[in-house]
Amino acid sequence: MPEIKPFCALRYDAGKVRIADVVAPPYDVISPDHQTQLYDRSRYNVVRLILGREEDRYTEARTSLLAWKEEQILTRDETEAIYFLTQSFVGPDGISHTRRGFIAVCRVEEFQTGAVLPHEKTLSKPKEDRLKLAQAARTNLSQIFSIYSDPENKMGELLDRGITGAPLIEVEYEGVLNRLWRSADEPLIRDVMAAMKGRTVLIADGHHRYETALAYRDLMRIKTGSGSDDAPFSYTMMFFSSMDDRGLVVFPTHRLVHSLDGFDAGALMTGLGEHFDITPYGSRDSLLESLISRREFAYGVIERGGYHLAVLKDRRSLKSVIGSQIPPEVRELDVTLLHSYVLEDLLKISHESQERKEHLEYVKNVEEADEAVQSGRAQLAFLMNATKLEQIRRVAKAGHTMPQKSTFFYPKLLSGLLLYPLE
């Protein structure tokens, strides 16, 4: 079970900066152009900490952090608290949602303990980058996004108690209204901690940062000679949201294929026809409508010649098509069939090449996927249905991980709302 506790957050002084000018998305979704915009927005924007553009951006992040604390742009709360967060938004599905949860610090533990579980694979390069930043800044600069099961809605009642009165922070960012409340109420904190006991926490977004937190903890234990589980570096800052909350939604990430030598769309469609029923459509919208109505193993295929729906003919062929070496919980995922059979076997994009994204690009927007193909920037697009929450839970509980970009939890958490000092 995860061990959580309140903390004294380091946060921007709203009397000295405009919060909308200093927050940013997570570092891994910030493009170079967006990075420039954030730099121009404010000299105190958190992008200068999480994704600096200086030659030695790690040292610069530390220098900026210390300067902002000295100027009291960033100030530390004097008493420990739990922070409650809501995000209201219109999703890619056109429906209004409000996601609710709370922010606390969670003891970092190896995945083998079962207290915190991953669901996606990680890559070494991002972890090396985040570890260098952690060693320089000695601060959690953004929250890891985690989810847990709460079918009885016990935590929902506690969220109602925490989300009362005027919010501490209210900021709209890229169409998402973020509201943050702070509670140092000891009975409420005790109830939240007690309600989380016995639950398993699943990382929804922030796998690299969690593994970095583990590595940083181990380094600090060696450096300080302390194995104390109470040290700040033994914890990491997390946002917790219930899988059973109606505002928690998962959207698909679509795949673009590009730069393949000798690409032949006709040959691909013929190859797909061996195991898939192929239906042509006259428009992207009609294709998308049909795709969404399918429960499993269906893909929208966009190529310059038109729009097609590919649906697996017989799910009993999965083991022979994908291979028996893939665990059954992972074999049941749409993304697994696409990556292991369609991309690797039919298009000859090796597993290693997929990880390096040599011929793959991931996009969230159907219109962007279509435009990329029609403009010639991509040779092919595969439109996906979203991975189901129950599938994510099943894979994680079995101790397995999914292919990268299997899930798209929308919206992202903002960086800069709260920081957690590790010293």
Summary of the structure (lengths in Angstrom):
residues: 423
radius of gyration: 22.5
end to end distance: 25.1
largest distance: 66.9
contacts: 1333
relative contact order: 0.17
helix: 38%
strand: 26%
